Amino acid sequence: MYSKKYASLIRKICLGSYHPCDLLEFVTISQKIAVSYLKYQEVSGKNISFDKRGAFNDLEDVAIDCIASLFMRDNKGQFSQLRKYFSETINSPVDINDDEILIKLRGLIIKKTKQELSRLFRERDPQGAKIIRNVRVALKSSSDLYSFKEMGREFIFSKAIAKSATVNPKVILTRNNNASEQPIEAETTVDLEQIFPNLRRHLPAIQERVLKQKFLIYFEPRDAVSTIIRKMLMVTADEHRYQNYLALDVIVNIIRSINQELFHERLISETESESPLDSLRHKEIDKAVKETIEFIATKIKQQYIKKNKLDQKKAQIYLNTISDLVQDLAGGKDTESNFSYLKRHIPDLSQARYRQQERSIFEYLVKLTKSELIKKLKALL
């Protein structure tokens, strides 16, 4: 499928002695490696092809987005990231085996694709990304919570409540290093059956709907994330028909669902019990929002329109987008990524175009907006 001269091809790319056809071949190889990894992730249950609005993302386009930064040039016109990564190959006095260099290339592409997938996920679903971060913090800080990875998914269980079953002898176990027992190195293949022989791996997973229904009996709104995980695992421990461990994505889905329900209930409660003082406070907040938008409008005009850095049409798009963001921030709503807000006003905007043409000025204006809004809201306290 590929050329057999990987080392020679990479030397040419890194040293700048390549023909355009060489660069095209190298990009194609890199893209195919990234696509194969993305397909594996989809087979493992990750949703990459469709975003939360149901829009289809071609995997080849996603792959190019993920590896694009590897082909950024420095002020000398060199691919500095590739040159640094393959420095040993470039400077080696002897030829390196093509199989070895391909393994090294695959490692780089997959690592970069993982990093960019995390960024894309944060932009696509910032709330879900925040919940996942909180769950991982809970795992690291809890001596009784463990996780293992299998077939691209991560599963969480508690040493204290695991009861009966057999264990697949070869899975990846991630263990908190703060525990009092001998720590197990993260991402190390170990024999789980010898360490935790009581996981009920021969049984089906509990349905998400059933888990949520039974978990709500124990749930308290002030529960920490680690407590929430333990209470969910208590449910699985008592339900002997099911596995006594849970997939990370199931935990995240339930936490997200409960957070949305609590927010909705709180919003209804605040609306029904609004006092004259609340009404006055809302008017003050609305005034702060209006003044913030006017401040940014003036900045855009003075700093960008007058200096011909933005035309009137693009400046108005930025201002309308920032207005949406400010309204959501002041209203206490969950905000999306900067890219998502801008895409509402530029429907055909791609991630690559956003990074190349829009991000620098727009994200500076967003940062300025948030700073000004915070300053005005603090004055109301």
C-alpha positions as CSV (number, residue, x, y, z in Angstrom):
1,M,0.0,0.0,0.0
2,Y,2.8,2.4,0.8
3,S,6.2,3.2,-0.6
4,K,9.0,1.1,0.9
5,K,11.4,3.9,1.3
6,Y,10.0,5.5,4.5
7,A,13.3,6.6,5.9
8,S,14.4,8.2,2.6
9,L,11.0,9.9,2.3
10,I,11.1,11.3,5.8
11,R,14.7,12.6,5.4
12,K,13.6,14.5,2.3
13,I,10.6,16.0,4.1
14,C,12.6,17.0,7.2
15,L,15.6,18.4,5.3
16,G,13.5,20.3,2.8
17,S,14.9,18.5,-0.3
18,Y,11.5,16.9,-1.3
19,H,9.6,17.2,-4.5
20,P,5.8,18.2,-4.1
21,C,5.0,14.6,-5.0
22,D,7.0,13.4,-2.0
23,L,5.1,15.7,0.3
24,L,1.8,14.5,-1.1
25,E,2.8,10.9,-0.6
26,F,3.9,11.6,3.0
27,V,0.7,13.4,3.8
28,T,-1.4,10.6,2.3
29,I,0.5,8.0,4.4
30,S,0.0,10.0,7.6
31,Q,-3.7,10.5,6.8
32,K,-4.3,6.8,6.2
33,I,-2.7,6.0,9.6
34,A,-4.9,8.5,11.3
35,V,-8.0,7.3,9.5
36,S,-7.3,3.7,10.6
37,Y,-7.0,4.8,14.2
38,L,-10.2,6.8,13.9
39,K,-12.0,3.7,12.5
40,Y,-10.7,1.6,15.4
41,Q,-12.1,4.2,17.8
42,E,-15.5,4.1,16.1
43,V,-15.6,0.3,16.2
44,S,-14.8,0.6,19.9
45,G,-17.9,2.8,20.5
46,K,-16.6,6.3,20.1
47,N,-18.8,8.7,18.1
48,I,-16.5,10.5,15.7
49,S,-18.5,10.6,12.4
50,F,-21.4,12.5,13.8
51,D,-21.5,15.6,16.1
52,K,-24.2,16.4,18.6
53,R,-26.2,18.2,16.0
54,G,-26.2,15.0,13.8
55,A,-24.0,16.6,11.2
56,F,-21.7,14.0,9.4
57,N,-18.0,14.4,9.6
58,D,-16.0,12.5,7.0
59,L,-13.2,10.5,8.8
60,E,-10.6,11.6,6.2
61,D,-11.4,15.2,6.9
62,V,-11.2,14.6,10.7
63,A,-7.9,12.8,10.2
64,I,-6.5,15.8,8.2
65,D,-7.7,18.2,11.0
66,C,-6.0,16.0,13.6
67,I,-2.5,15.9,11.9
68,A,-2.6,19.3,10.2
69,S,-0.4,21.0,12.9
70,L,2.4,18.5,12.2
71,F,2.8,20.2,8.8
72,M,3.1,23.8,10.1
73,R,6.3,25.5,8.9
74,D,8.5,27.7,11.0
75,N,10.0,31.1,9.7
76,K,12.6,29.1,7.8
77,G,10.0,27.2,5.9
78,Q,10.8,23.9,7.7
79,F,8.5,21.3,9.3
80,S,9.9,21.9,12.7
81,Q,7.8,19.3,14.6
82,L,8.7,16.6,12.1
83,R,12.3,17.6,12.1
84,K,12.6,17.5,15.9
85,Y,10.7,14.1,16.2
86,F,12.8,12.4,13.4
87,S,16.1,14.1,14.3
88,E,17.8,10.7,15.0
89,T,16.7,9.4,11.7
90,I,17.9,12.5,9.8
91,N,21.3,12.4,11.5
92,S,21.8,8.7,11.6
93,P,25.0,7.6,9.7
94,V,23.4,4.2,8.8
95,D,20.1,3.4,7.1
96,I,17.2,2.7,9.5
97,N,15.0,-0.3,8.7
98,D,11.8,0.9,7.0
99,D,9.6,-1.2,9.3
100,E,11.2,0.6,12.3
101,I,10.6,4.1,10.8
102,L,7.0,3.2,10.0
103,I,6.4,2.1,13.6
104,K,7.9,5.4,14.8
105,L,5.7,7.4,12.3
106,R,2.6,5.5,13.4
107,G,3.4,6.4,17.0
108,L,3.7,10.1,16.2
109,I,0.4,10.1,14.1
110,I,-1.6,8.2,16.7
111,K,-0.4,10.4,19.5
112,K,-1.2,13.6,17.6
113,T,-4.6,12.2,16.6
114,K,-5.4,11.4,20.2
115,Q,-4.5,14.9,21.3
116,E,-6.6,16.5,18.6
117,L,-9.5,14.2,19.3
118,S,-9.5,15.4,22.9
119,R,-9.5,19.0,21.7
120,L,-12.3,18.4,19.2
121,F,-14.3,16.6,21.9
122,R,-13.9,19.6,24.2
123,E,-15.1,21.9,21.5
124,R,-18.0,19.7,20.5
125,D,-19.1,18.8,24.0
126,P,-17.5,21.1,26.7
127,Q,-19.9,20.0,29.4
128,G,-19.1,16.3,28.8
129,A,-15.4,17.1,28.7
130,K,-15.7,18.8,32.1
131,I,-17.5,15.9,33.6
132,I,-14.8,13.5,32.3
133,R,-12.1,15.6,33.9
134,N,-13.9,15.6,37.2
135,V,-14.3,11.8,37.1
136,R,-10.6,11.4,36.4
137,V,-9.7,13.7,39.3
138,A,-11.9,11.5,41.5
139,L,-10.1,8.4,40.3
140,K,-6.7,9.8,41.0
141,S,-7.6,11.1,44.5
142,S,-9.5,7.9,45.7
143,S,-7.6,4.9,46.9
144,D,-10.6,2.5,46.5
145,L,-11.6,3.4,42.9
146,Y,-9.9,1.6,40.0
147,S,-10.3,1.7,36.2
148,F,-9.3,-0.7,33.4
149,K,-9.5,-0.3,29.6
150,E,-10.7,-2.9,27.2
151,M,-11.7,-2.6,23.5
152,G,-11.3,1.2,23.5
153,R,-13.6,1.8,26.5
154,E,-12.7,2.6,30.1
155,F,-14.5,0.9,33.0
156,I,-14.6,1.9,36.7
157,F,-15.0,-0.4,39.7
158,S,-14.5,-0.3,43.5
159,K,-12.2,-2.7,45.3
160,A,-14.5,-2.6,48.3
161,I,-17.7,-3.8,46.6
162,A,-16.5,-6.1,43.9
163,K,-18.1,-9.5,44.7
164,S,-18.2,-12.5,42.4
165,A,-17.1,-13.5,38.9
166,T,-14.2,-14.4,36.6
167,V,-11.8,-11.9,35.1
168,N,-10.3,-11.6,31.6
169,P,-6.6,-12.3,32.5
170,K,-5.2,-9.6,30.1
171,V,-6.6,-6.1,30.4
172,I,-5.1,-2.7,31.0
173,L,-5.5,-1.5,34.6
174,T,-5.0,2.1,35.7
175,R,-4.5,2.5,39.4
176,N,-4.2,5.6,41.7
177,N,-0.6,6.0,42.9
178,N,-1.7,7.5,46.2
179,A,-3.1,4.3,47.5
180,S,-1.5,2.7,50.6
181,E,-0.8,-0.6,48.8
182,Q,1.9,-1.2,46.2
183,P,0.9,1.0,43.2
184,I,0.3,-0.5,39.8
185,E,1.9,1.6,37.0
186,A,-0.7,3.3,34.8
187,E,-1.3,1.8,31.3
188,T,0.4,-1.5,32.2
189,T,-0.9,-4.9,31.2
190,V,-1.5,-7.0,34.3
191,D,-3.3,-10.1,35.4
192,L,-6.5,-8.6,36.8
193,E,-7.8,-12.0,37.9
194,Q,-5.0,-12.4,40.4
195,I,-5.4,-8.9,41.9
196,F,-9.2,-8.5,41.8
197,P,-10.9,-11.9,41.3
198,N,-14.4,-10.7,42.2
199,L,-15.5,-8.7,39.2
200,R,-18.7,-10.1,37.6
201,R,-17.5,-10.1,34.0
202,H,-19.6,-13.0,32.8
203,L,-22.8,-11.0,33.4
204,P,-24.5,-8.3,31.2
205,A,-24.1,-4.6,32.0
206,I,-26.9,-2.9,33.8
207,Q,-29.1,-0.7,31.6
208,E,-28.4,3.0,31.9
209,R,-32.1,3.8,32.6
210,V,-32.3,1.2,35.4
211,L,-29.0,2.4,36.9
212,K,-30.2,6.0,37.0
213,Q,-33.6,5.1,38.5
214,K,-32.0,3.1,41.4
215,F,-29.1,5.5,41.9
216,L,-31.5,8.5,42.4
217,I,-32.7,6.8,45.7
218,Y,-29.2,7.5,47.2
219,F,-28.3,10.7,45.3
220,E,-27.9,14.0,47.1
221,P,-27.4,17.3,45.1
222,R,-24.3,18.2,47.1
223,D,-22.5,14.8,46.5
224,A,-18.9,15.0,45.2
225,V,-18.1,13.2,42.0
226,S,-16.3,10.4,43.8
227,T,-19.3,9.9,46.1
228,I,-21.6,9.7,43.0
229,I,-19.4,7.0,41.5
230,R,-19.4,5.0,44.7
231,K,-23.2,5.2,45.0
232,M,-23.6,4.1,41.4
233,L,-21.3,1.1,42.1
234,M,-23.3,0.3,45.2
235,V,-26.3,-0.1,42.9
236,T,-24.4,-2.5,40.7
237,A,-23.1,-4.4,43.7
238,D,-26.6,-5.0,45.0
239,E,-27.9,-6.0,41.5
240,H,-26.5,-9.5,41.2
241,R,-27.8,-10.0,37.7
242,Y,-25.4,-7.4,36.3
243,Q,-21.7,-6.6,36.2
244,N,-20.4,-4.8,39.3
245,Y,-18.4,-2.2,37.3
246,L,-19.5,0.6,35.0
247,A,-18.3,2.1,31.7
248,L,-17.0,5.7,32.0
249,D,-19.3,7.0,29.3
250,V,-22.4,5.6,31.2
251,I,-21.3,7.4,34.4
252,V,-20.8,10.6,32.4
253,N,-24.2,10.4,30.7
254,I,-26.0,10.0,34.0
255,I,-24.2,12.8,35.7
256,R,-24.9,15.1,32.7
257,S,-28.6,14.1,32.7
258,I,-28.9,14.8,36.5
259,N,-27.1,18.1,36.2
260,Q,-29.5,19.2,33.4
261,E,-32.5,18.2,35.5
262,L,-31.2,20.0,38.5
263,F,-30.5,23.2,36.5
264,H,-34.0,23.0,35.0
265,E,-35.6,22.6,38.4
266,R,-33.5,25.5,39.8
267,L,-34.5,27.7,36.9
268,I,-38.2,27.1,37.4
269,S,-37.9,27.6,41.1
270,E,-36.1,30.9,40.7
271,T,-38.6,32.1,38.1
272,E,-41.6,31.3,40.3
273,S,-40.1,32.9,43.4
274,E,-38.6,36.1,41.9
275,S,-38.8,39.0,44.3
276,P,-38.6,42.8,43.5
277,L,-34.9,42.7,44.5
278,D,-34.3,39.9,42.0
279,S,-36.1,41.9,39.3
280,L,-33.8,44.9,40.1
281,R,-30.7,42.6,40.0
282,H,-31.7,41.3,36.6
283,K,-32.0,44.8,35.3
284,E,-28.5,45.6,36.6
285,I,-27.1,42.5,34.9
286,D,-28.9,43.4,31.6
287,K,-27.3,46.9,31.8
288,A,-23.8,45.3,32.4
289,V,-24.3,43.0,29.4
290,K,-25.4,46.0,27.2
291,E,-22.4,48.1,28.3
292,T,-20.0,45.2,27.7
293,I,-21.3,44.7,24.2
294,E,-21.0,48.4,23.5
295,F,-17.4,48.4,24.9
296,I,-16.4,45.5,22.5
297,A,-18.2,47.2,19.6
298,T,-16.1,50.3,20.2
299,K,-12.9,48.2,20.5
300,I,-13.6,46.5,17.2
301,K,-14.3,49.8,15.4
302,Q,-11.1,51.5,16.7
303,Q,-8.7,48.6,16.7
304,Y,-9.7,46.6,13.7
305,I,-12.1,48.5,11.3
306,K,-10.3,51.8,11.2
307,K,-7.0,49.9,10.7
308,N,-8.5,47.8,7.9
309,K,-7.8,44.6,9.9
310,L,-11.5,43.6,9.6
311,D,-14.2,44.6,7.1
312,Q,-17.6,45.8,8.3
313,K,-19.3,42.4,7.5
314,K,-16.8,40.3,9.5
315,A,-16.8,42.8,12.3
316,Q,-20.6,42.6,12.6
317,I,-20.4,38.8,12.6
318,Y,-17.9,38.9,15.5
319,L,-20.0,41.3,17.4
320,N,-23.2,39.3,17.0
321,T,-21.4,36.1,18.1
322,I,-19.9,37.8,21.1
323,S,-23.4,39.1,22.0
324,D,-24.7,35.6,22.0
325,L,-21.8,34.5,24.3
326,V,-22.3,37.3,26.7
327,Q,-26.0,36.7,27.0
328,D,-25.3,33.0,27.9
329,L,-22.6,33.9,30.3
330,A,-24.7,36.4,32.2
331,G,-27.7,34.0,32.2
332,G,-25.6,31.3,33.8
333,K,-26.1,28.9,30.9
334,D,-23.5,26.3,29.9
335,T,-21.4,27.8,27.2
336,E,-20.1,26.1,24.1
337,S,-16.7,26.5,22.4
338,N,-15.7,29.7,20.7
339,F,-15.7,27.8,17.4
340,S,-19.3,26.6,18.0
341,Y,-20.6,30.1,18.7
342,L,-18.9,31.5,15.5
343,K,-20.2,28.6,13.4
344,R,-23.7,29.7,14.2
345,H,-23.1,32.9,12.2
346,I,-20.7,31.3,9.6
347,P,-22.4,27.9,8.8
348,D,-19.7,26.7,6.4
349,L,-16.9,27.4,8.8
350,S,-14.5,24.5,9.2
351,Q,-12.1,23.8,12.1
352,A,-9.1,24.3,9.8
353,R,-10.4,27.6,8.5
354,Y,-11.2,28.7,12.0
355,R,-7.7,28.1,13.2
356,Q,-6.1,29.7,10.2
357,Q,-8.3,32.8,9.6
358,E,-10.5,33.5,12.6
359,R,-9.1,32.3,15.9
360,S,-6.4,34.9,16.5
361,I,-8.6,38.0,16.5
362,F,-11.9,36.4,17.6
363,E,-10.5,34.6,20.6
364,Y,-8.7,37.8,21.7
365,L,-12.0,39.7,21.5
366,V,-13.7,36.9,23.5
367,K,-11.0,37.1,26.2
368,L,-11.5,40.9,26.4
369,T,-15.2,40.5,26.5
370,K,-15.1,38.0,29.4
371,S,-12.7,40.2,31.4
372,E,-14.9,43.3,30.9
373,L,-18.1,41.4,31.8
374,I,-16.5,40.0,35.0
375,K,-15.3,43.4,36.0
376,K,-18.8,44.9,35.6
377,L,-20.6,42.0,37.4
378,K,-18.1,42.2,40.3
379,A,-19.1,45.9,40.7
380,L,-22.7,44.8,41.3
381,L,-21.7,42.6,44.3
